[in-house]
Structures are given as C-alpha cells and as structure tokens.
Amino acid sequence: MRYTVVLLAAIAVFICYMDRVVISVAIIPMAADFGWNPEEQGRVLSAFFAGYLLTQVAGGWLAERYGGKVVLGLGVVLWSLFTLLTPIAAAGGMLALLVTRVLMGTGEGVTFPSIYAMFGRWVPTAERSRAIGILFSMIPLGSVFALLATPWIVTHFGWEAAFYTFGAIGFVWWIVWHRNATPTPERHPKVDAGELALIRGSDAEVAHAPPPRMGLLLRTPAVWAIIVCHFCANWGSYVLLAWMPTYINRGLGVDFASVGIFTMIPSLFSFLALNGGGWMADHMIRSGMDVTRVRKIMQAIGFGGSAVILALVGYVQSVPLAIAMMSLGSLIGGATAGGFGVNHLDIAPRGAGVIMGLSNTAATIPGIVGVYISGLILDATGSWVMVFQTAAAVYVVGLAVYLIFASSKQLFD
C-alpha cells in the first residue's frame, strides 16, 4: 500500500501545479475582459504567494500532530474550492479575486509539508529518494499539462471553464485519497506485517514521536543547509519559470506561437531526471555508500552542473543549442532529488513535515524577490547573461553551504 500512498501524493502535487499554472494562461483573456493593466495583472498573479507563505510551517506542524492524510486532504479541497470560485470572484471585483487567490495559496501551502509528514511514516529509508523524485517530477509535469490544456479549454469553452474543470479534479482526487490512505501504515487494513516491518525498519519506537521543537530545529546547522539549498533551488526554478518564455521569444527570436513548445522541452527532461536522480541515490545507498556522502554528491551534481549551464547559456545565440543546453541543465538538476530534496526525511523522519514547512517558506521568497531582481537586471542592462549568471551564483552559494553543513544522520525523533 505504500506505493499507492506515494502515487496519490504525487497526483496531488500534479493537481497542485496544474491549478497554480492555469491562471498564467487564463489571465490573458481575463485581462482583456476586465480591462486590467499590467500592474493589476501582477497583483493577481502574486497574491497566491502571500497565502502560500502563511501555511507552510503551520501545515507541517499540523500534519505531524494530526496526520498528513487529514491535512493534505483539507488542503486539496480548499485550493480546489477557490480554484472553482475564481471566475465568480473575478466578476465580483479585484478585491474579491485577490482574497480568493490568497486563500487558494493557503490551501496549496500545506501540500509539501503534509506529504513529507506522510512519507516519514510510510516510506522505508531505502526508498525515500525515489519517492521524493517521483513527487518533485510532478511539478514540471503538472505545469506542462496546464500550459497545454488551458489554451485549448479557453479557446473552445471560455476561460471560466478552465477553472471549473481543473478545480473539480481535486474533489475527485479527495474521494480516492480518503478511501485509500491512512495517517500511518499501522492503521491501514491492507498493510500486512511484512510490509509494516519493511517500512518501520529499526525506528518503530519513534513511529508516533512528537515533532521536534522549533527552537531546536533553528539551532541545527543541517536544517539550515536544507533551508538555504531549497531557497537557492527555487531561485533558479522561479526565474526560469517566469522569464524563460520571454527569453525564448525576445532573447532568441522565436515567434510567440512557438514559445510554448520550446519552453516545454526542458520541463519534460526535468520530469525524467528527477525520477532518475531519486533512483540513483537509492541505488548508491543500497550499494553501501555513506548516506551523507550520497546526498552531497547528488547535490554537487545537481547544483554544480546547473550552475555551469546557466553561466554559459546566455552567450548562446542558436535556438536549438540554447534549448539543448537548458534541457541538459534540467537533466543534471534532477540529481537534487537525491540530495537536499530528501534530506528532511534523513534527519527527522517524524519531523520532516515541519522542516519542509520551514524550507519551503524560505523557498517561496525567490518567487517574489528572485523574479523581481531578474527583471531589474534586464531593465538596467538588457543582459540575459547576467540574469542567468546571477542564478548560477546563487546555486554555487547554496552548494557551498550544503557541502559544509549538511548531514544525513538522524538528529531528531
């Protein structure tokens, strides 16, 4: 049954990013209908992150206390409801829409902390890198699906239908989740003694341990290594998500109609690589390699390789070569699924949700700051080289912090 839990959690992330990205496309006809200027469009797009920041740590704490099943389920229902309500809120005025977007963000904010809390109880140590790889790979897959499906829905049925369709999917997921998941494997009727022993391994005595205290977490260097790495990883991710279409269109001269296709290619490579990175890390651990060494090697590959690609790609003028390099960067970056991405579960299997809440809170900041600074760089210099090299420098800083302070030793529970 642990595979079912991992699969359903991964589908929740797919839906999460599908619902998050839909407005990036739908806002074009929405702005035309309501007469929004660019500043108003920016407010609508950024309001989500205000809510997303609010529930990260609280979501992790609640999931550790009351179970990831309940918290994740409520989160999906909440964000799906406010996805459905988006067209109604937009018709009611800007304030109603902004409140709806913030509330949608609060629902999505519990996603990763609650899933990490579940994985700490459901996934054996030897399978955790793969589970996180599968989880992270749903981010580009859900985004690509929304980018492809939303224009078709809008063209045939109107922009309102995109929100109604995507929002309804979350309620279908909740029915399946409610019937198939339990907070712990001990409470699942289909988990036999053999699977339970495999999941628990040698830590059965801490299966129901309370989450570690916040003050203790914040005094632990290994926790800060994860937080810093997550911040740096999302700096690169958010900058590319926000600016890559513009780079392909204006920097490389690709016509607007073809931008979506070129943008999609690196995302598909990222989906494959994240799964591969998780599998590779688990294989290295099974072969007897020290877990801390594995985490640092994978992080060095992911951040180091991505930094090199970003440092060079701005100089490339050939469209095929630039996309090939971006795709190679996505392939290399997938190694981080076996690095910092799973490290929360190493150091605190029963407190991973709280640590994920902390790191994902920090990792949300680049969605605002990193994207804005990149815009300032472009405005001041017109240089894509500087935008990408700034992101590369952030990766290098994150890697240095991780190599110095990271640990795979179980520090809590």
C-alpha positions as CSV (number, residue, x, y, z in Angstrom):
1,M,0.0,0.0,0.0
2,R,2.9,2.4,0.4
3,Y,3.2,2.6,-3.4
4,T,-0.5,3.7,-3.5
5,V,0.2,6.4,-0.9
6,V,3.2,7.7,-2.8
7,L,1.3,7.7,-6.1
8,L,-1.7,9.6,-4.7
9,A,0.5,12.1,-3.0
10,A,2.3,12.6,-6.4
11,I,-1.0,13.1,-8.1
12,A,-1.9,15.8,-5.5
13,V,1.3,17.7,-6.5
14,F,0.4,17.3,-10.2
15,I,-3.0,18.8,-9.4
16,C,-1.4,21.5,-7.2
17,Y,0.8,22.8,-10.0
18,M,-1.9,22.3,-12.7
19,D,-4.2,24.6,-10.6
20,R,-1.4,27.0,-9.9
21,V,-0.4,27.5,-13.5
22,V,-3.8,27.8,-15.1
23,I,-4.1,31.5,-14.3
24,S,-0.8,32.2,-16.0
25,V,-2.5,31.4,-19.3
26,A,-6.1,32.4,-18.4
27,I,-5.1,35.8,-17.3
28,I,-4.6,36.9,-20.9
29,P,-8.3,36.7,-21.8
30,M,-9.3,37.7,-18.2
31,A,-7.3,40.9,-18.5
32,A,-9.0,41.7,-21.8
33,D,-12.5,41.1,-20.4
34,F,-11.9,43.1,-17.2
35,G,-9.6,45.8,-18.6
36,W,-6.7,45.0,-16.2
37,N,-3.4,46.8,-16.7
38,P,0.0,45.0,-16.2
39,E,0.2,46.2,-12.6
40,E,-3.2,44.7,-11.8
41,Q,-2.3,41.5,-13.6
42,G,0.8,41.4,-11.4
43,R,-1.2,41.8,-8.3
44,V,-3.5,38.9,-9.3
45,L,-0.5,36.6,-10.1
46,S,1.4,37.4,-6.9
47,A,-1.5,37.3,-4.4
48,F,-1.2,33.5,-4.4
49,F,2.2,33.6,-2.9
50,A,1.0,35.6,0.1
51,G,-1.3,32.8,1.1
52,Y,1.3,30.1,0.2
53,L,3.8,31.6,2.6
54,L,1.3,31.6,5.5
55,T,0.6,27.9,5.9
56,Q,4.0,26.2,5.3
57,V,5.2,25.8,8.9
58,A,1.7,25.5,10.3
59,G,0.9,22.8,7.7
60,G,3.9,20.8,8.7
61,W,3.2,21.1,12.4
62,L,-0.5,20.1,12.0
63,A,0.5,17.2,9.8
64,E,2.9,15.9,12.4
65,R,0.3,16.3,15.1
66,Y,-2.8,15.2,13.4
67,G,-1.7,13.2,10.4
68,G,-0.7,14.1,6.9
69,K,-3.8,12.4,5.5
70,V,-6.2,14.9,7.0
71,V,-4.1,18.0,6.4
72,L,-3.3,17.2,2.8
73,G,-6.9,16.2,2.1
74,L,-8.2,19.5,3.5
75,G,-5.5,21.4,1.6
76,V,-6.6,19.9,-1.7
77,V,-10.3,20.6,-1.0
78,L,-9.5,24.2,0.0
79,W,-7.4,25.1,-3.0
80,S,-9.8,23.3,-5.4
81,L,-12.8,25.1,-4.0
82,F,-11.1,28.5,-4.5
83,T,-10.0,27.5,-8.0
84,L,-13.6,26.8,-8.8
85,L,-14.6,30.2,-7.3
86,T,-12.1,32.2,-9.2
87,P,-14.4,33.2,-12.1
88,I,-17.2,34.2,-9.7
89,A,-14.7,36.2,-7.6
90,A,-13.3,37.9,-10.7
91,A,-16.8,39.0,-11.7
92,G,-17.1,40.4,-8.1
93,G,-14.2,42.8,-8.4
94,M,-10.4,42.9,-7.8
95,L,-10.6,42.7,-4.0
96,A,-12.7,39.5,-4.2
97,L,-10.3,37.9,-6.6
98,L,-7.3,38.8,-4.6
99,V,-8.8,37.3,-1.5
100,T,-9.7,34.2,-3.4
101,R,-6.1,33.8,-4.7
102,V,-4.7,34.3,-1.2
103,L,-7.0,31.6,0.2
104,M,-6.1,29.3,-2.7
105,G,-2.5,29.8,-1.7
106,T,-3.1,28.9,1.9
107,G,-4.6,25.6,0.7
108,E,-1.6,24.8,-1.5
109,G,0.8,25.8,1.2
110,V,0.2,22.7,3.3
111,T,0.9,20.3,0.3
112,F,4.6,19.5,0.7
113,P,4.9,19.7,4.5
114,S,1.9,17.3,4.9
115,I,3.3,14.9,2.2
116,Y,6.7,14.8,3.9
117,A,5.0,14.1,7.2
118,M,3.2,11.1,5.5
119,F,6.4,9.9,3.8
120,G,8.2,9.9,7.1
121,R,5.7,7.3,8.3
122,W,5.0,5.4,5.1
123,V,8.2,5.2,3.1
124,P,11.2,3.0,4.0
125,T,14.6,4.6,4.3
126,A,15.8,2.7,1.2
127,E,13.0,4.1,-1.0
128,R,12.8,7.7,0.1
129,S,14.9,9.2,-2.6
130,R,12.8,7.6,-5.3
131,A,9.6,8.7,-3.6
132,I,10.8,12.3,-3.4
133,G,12.0,12.1,-7.1
134,I,8.5,11.0,-8.1
135,L,7.0,13.8,-6.0
136,F,9.2,16.5,-7.5
137,S,8.8,15.2,-11.0
138,M,5.1,16.1,-10.8
139,I,6.0,19.8,-10.7
140,P,7.1,20.1,-14.3
141,L,4.5,17.6,-15.5
142,G,1.6,19.4,-13.9
143,S,2.9,22.7,-15.2
144,V,3.3,21.4,-18.7
145,F,-0.2,19.8,-18.7
146,A,-1.7,23.1,-17.6
147,L,0.2,25.1,-20.3
148,L,-1.0,22.7,-23.0
149,A,-4.6,22.1,-21.8
150,T,-5.6,25.6,-20.7
151,P,-5.4,27.3,-24.1
152,W,-7.5,24.5,-25.7
153,I,-10.1,24.8,-23.0
154,V,-10.2,28.6,-23.1
155,T,-10.5,28.6,-26.9
156,H,-13.4,26.1,-27.0
157,F,-15.3,26.8,-23.8
158,G,-14.0,30.1,-22.4
159,W,-11.5,31.0,-19.6
160,E,-14.1,30.3,-16.9
161,A,-14.3,26.6,-17.9
162,A,-10.6,26.1,-17.3
163,F,-11.0,27.0,-13.6
164,Y,-14.2,24.9,-13.2
165,T,-12.5,21.9,-14.9
166,F,-9.3,22.0,-13.0
167,G,-11.0,22.8,-9.7
168,A,-13.3,19.8,-10.0
169,I,-10.4,17.4,-10.4
170,G,-9.3,18.0,-6.8
171,F,-12.6,16.8,-5.4
172,V,-12.3,13.5,-7.3
173,W,-8.8,13.1,-6.0
174,W,-10.0,13.6,-2.4
175,I,-12.6,10.8,-2.7
176,V,-9.8,8.3,-3.8
177,W,-7.4,9.7,-1.2
178,H,-10.0,9.4,1.6
179,R,-10.7,5.8,0.8
180,N,-7.1,4.6,0.3
181,A,-4.8,6.5,2.7
182,T,-4.4,6.4,6.4
183,P,-2.1,8.6,8.6
184,T,0.1,5.7,9.4
185,P,0.6,2.2,7.9
186,E,-0.4,0.6,11.2
187,R,-3.9,1.9,10.7
188,H,-4.3,0.6,7.2
189,P,-6.2,-2.7,6.9
190,K,-4.3,-3.8,3.8
191,V,-0.8,-3.4,5.2
192,D,0.5,-6.8,6.3
193,A,3.2,-7.5,8.9
194,G,5.9,-7.9,6.3
195,E,5.3,-4.5,4.7
196,L,5.0,-2.8,8.1
197,A,8.3,-4.3,9.2
198,L,9.9,-3.1,6.0
199,I,8.5,0.4,6.4
200,R,9.4,0.7,10.1
201,G,12.9,-0.8,9.9
202,S,14.7,-0.1,13.1
203,D,12.7,3.0,14.2
204,A,9.5,1.5,15.3
205,E,9.9,3.1,18.7
206,V,9.6,6.6,17.3
207,A,6.7,5.9,15.0
208,H,4.4,8.2,17.0
209,A,7.1,10.7,18.3
210,P,6.0,14.3,18.5
211,P,7.6,16.7,16.1
212,P,10.9,18.4,17.2
213,R,10.7,21.8,18.8
214,M,11.1,24.8,16.5
215,G,13.9,26.4,18.6
216,L,15.9,23.2,18.4
217,L,15.4,22.9,14.6
218,L,16.5,26.5,14.1
219,R,19.7,25.9,16.1
220,T,20.7,22.9,13.9
221,P,23.2,23.6,11.0
222,A,22.0,20.6,9.0
223,V,18.5,22.1,9.0
224,W,19.8,25.4,7.7
225,A,21.7,23.6,5.0
226,I,18.4,22.3,3.7
227,I,16.7,25.7,4.1
228,V,19.4,27.5,2.2
229,C,19.5,24.9,-0.6
230,H,15.8,25.0,-1.0
231,F,15.9,28.8,-1.3
232,C,18.7,28.6,-3.9
233,A,17.0,25.8,-5.9
234,N,13.8,27.8,-6.2
235,W,15.6,30.9,-7.1
236,G,16.7,29.2,-10.3
237,S,13.3,27.4,-10.8
238,Y,11.2,30.5,-10.4
239,V,13.4,32.7,-12.5
240,L,13.3,30.2,-15.3
241,L,9.6,29.6,-15.0
242,A,8.8,33.3,-15.1
243,W,11.4,34.5,-17.6
244,M,12.1,31.6,-19.9
245,P,9.2,32.3,-22.3
246,T,10.4,35.9,-22.6
247,Y,14.0,34.8,-23.1
248,I,13.0,32.3,-25.9
249,N,10.8,35.0,-27.6
250,R,12.9,38.1,-27.2
251,G,16.3,36.8,-26.4
252,L,16.4,34.0,-29.0
253,G,13.9,35.5,-31.5
254,V,11.4,32.6,-31.5
255,D,8.0,33.6,-32.7
256,F,5.3,33.8,-30.0
257,A,3.2,30.9,-31.3
258,S,6.2,28.5,-30.8
259,V,7.3,29.7,-27.4
260,G,5.2,27.1,-25.5
261,I,6.7,24.2,-27.4
262,F,10.3,25.3,-26.7
263,T,9.5,26.1,-23.1
264,M,8.0,22.6,-22.6
265,I,11.1,20.6,-23.7
266,P,13.3,21.3,-20.7
267,S,10.4,20.6,-18.3
268,L,9.9,17.2,-19.8
269,F,13.6,16.4,-19.3
270,S,13.2,17.6,-15.7
271,F,10.4,15.1,-15.2
272,L,12.6,12.2,-16.3
273,A,15.7,13.5,-14.4
274,L,14.0,13.9,-11.1
275,N,12.8,10.3,-11.1
276,G,16.3,9.2,-12.3
277,G,18.0,11.2,-9.6
278,G,16.0,9.6,-6.8
279,W,16.6,6.1,-8.2
280,M,20.3,6.8,-8.5
281,A,20.6,8.0,-4.9
282,D,18.8,5.0,-3.5
283,H,20.9,2.6,-5.6
284,M,24.1,4.2,-4.3
285,I,22.9,3.8,-0.7
286,R,21.9,0.2,-1.3
287,S,25.4,-0.5,-2.6
288,G,26.8,0.5,0.8
289,M,27.8,4.1,0.3
290,D,27.6,6.5,3.2
291,V,24.2,8.4,3.0
292,T,25.7,11.8,3.8
293,R,28.3,11.3,1.0
294,V,25.5,10.3,-1.4
295,R,23.5,13.4,-0.5
296,K,26.4,15.7,-1.1
297,I,27.5,14.0,-4.3
298,M,24.0,14.3,-5.7
299,Q,23.7,17.9,-4.6
300,A,27.1,18.7,-6.2
301,I,26.0,17.2,-9.5
302,G,22.6,19.0,-9.4
303,F,23.7,22.5,-8.4
304,G,27.2,22.4,-9.8
305,G,26.1,21.2,-13.2
306,S,23.2,23.6,-13.4
307,A,25.4,26.5,-12.4
308,V,27.8,25.7,-15.3
309,I,24.9,25.5,-17.8
310,L,23.4,28.8,-16.6
311,A,26.7,30.6,-16.6
312,L,27.2,29.7,-20.3
313,V,23.7,29.6,-21.9
314,G,23.3,33.4,-22.0
315,Y,26.1,33.6,-24.6
316,V,24.4,31.1,-27.0
317,Q,22.5,32.6,-30.0
318,S,21.4,29.3,-31.6
319,V,17.9,28.3,-30.6
320,P,18.4,24.5,-30.8
321,L,21.7,24.8,-28.9
322,A,20.2,27.0,-26.2
323,I,17.2,24.6,-25.7
324,A,19.6,21.7,-25.7
325,M,21.7,23.3,-23.0
326,M,18.6,24.1,-20.9
327,S,17.4,20.5,-21.3
328,L,20.9,19.3,-20.2
329,G,20.6,21.6,-17.2
330,S,17.3,20.1,-16.3
331,L,18.7,16.6,-16.6
332,I,21.6,17.4,-14.4
333,G,19.4,19.3,-11.9
334,G,17.3,16.2,-11.3
335,A,20.1,14.9,-9.1
336,T,19.0,17.2,-6.3
337,A,16.0,14.9,-5.7
338,G,18.7,12.6,-4.1
339,G,20.4,15.5,-2.4
340,F,18.7,18.2,-0.3
341,G,15.2,17.2,-1.6
342,V,15.1,14.0,0.6
343,N,17.4,15.2,3.4
344,H,14.5,16.3,5.5
345,L,13.5,12.7,5.9
346,D,17.0,11.7,6.8
347,I,17.5,13.9,9.8
348,A,13.9,13.8,11.2
349,P,11.7,11.1,9.8
350,R,8.8,12.1,12.1
351,G,9.6,15.9,11.9
352,A,10.1,16.1,8.1
353,G,6.8,18.0,7.7
354,V,7.9,20.8,10.0
355,I,11.3,21.1,8.4
356,M,9.7,21.1,4.9
357,G,7.5,23.8,6.1
358,L,10.5,25.9,7.1
359,S,12.5,25.2,4.0
360,N,9.5,25.8,1.6
361,T,8.7,29.0,3.4
362,A,12.2,30.3,2.5
363,A,11.9,28.7,-0.9
364,T,8.8,30.8,-1.7
365,I,10.6,34.1,-1.3
366,P,12.5,33.8,-4.6
367,G,9.2,33.6,-6.4
368,I,8.8,37.3,-5.4
369,V,12.4,38.5,-4.9
370,G,14.3,36.5,-7.5
371,V,11.9,37.1,-10.3
372,Y,11.8,40.9,-9.4
373,I,15.6,41.2,-9.3
374,S,15.9,39.4,-12.6
375,G,13.5,42.0,-14.1
376,L,15.6,44.8,-12.6
377,I,18.8,43.3,-14.2
378,L,17.1,43.1,-17.6
379,D,15.7,46.6,-17.3
380,A,19.1,48.0,-16.3
381,T,21.4,46.0,-18.6
382,G,19.2,44.2,-21.1
383,S,21.6,41.2,-20.5
384,W,20.3,37.7,-20.3
385,V,23.8,36.6,-19.5
386,M,23.7,38.5,-16.1
387,V,20.2,37.1,-15.3
388,F,21.4,33.5,-15.8
389,Q,24.8,34.0,-14.1
390,T,23.1,35.6,-11.1
391,A,21.1,32.4,-10.8
392,A,24.2,30.3,-11.3
393,A,26.0,32.3,-8.5
394,V,23.0,31.6,-6.1
395,Y,23.4,27.8,-6.9
396,V,27.1,28.0,-6.1
397,V,26.4,29.6,-2.7
398,G,23.8,27.0,-1.9
399,L,26.1,24.2,-2.8
400,A,28.9,25.6,-0.7
401,V,26.6,25.8,2.4
402,Y,25.3,22.3,1.8
403,L,28.7,20.7,1.4
404,I,29.9,22.3,4.6
405,F,26.8,21.8,6.9
406,A,24.6,19.0,5.5
407,S,24.2,15.7,7.3
408,S,22.2,12.6,6.8
409,K,22.4,11.5,10.4
410,Q,19.1,11.2,12.2
411,L,19.2,14.2,14.5
412,F,15.7,14.2,15.8
413,D,12.9,11.7,16.8
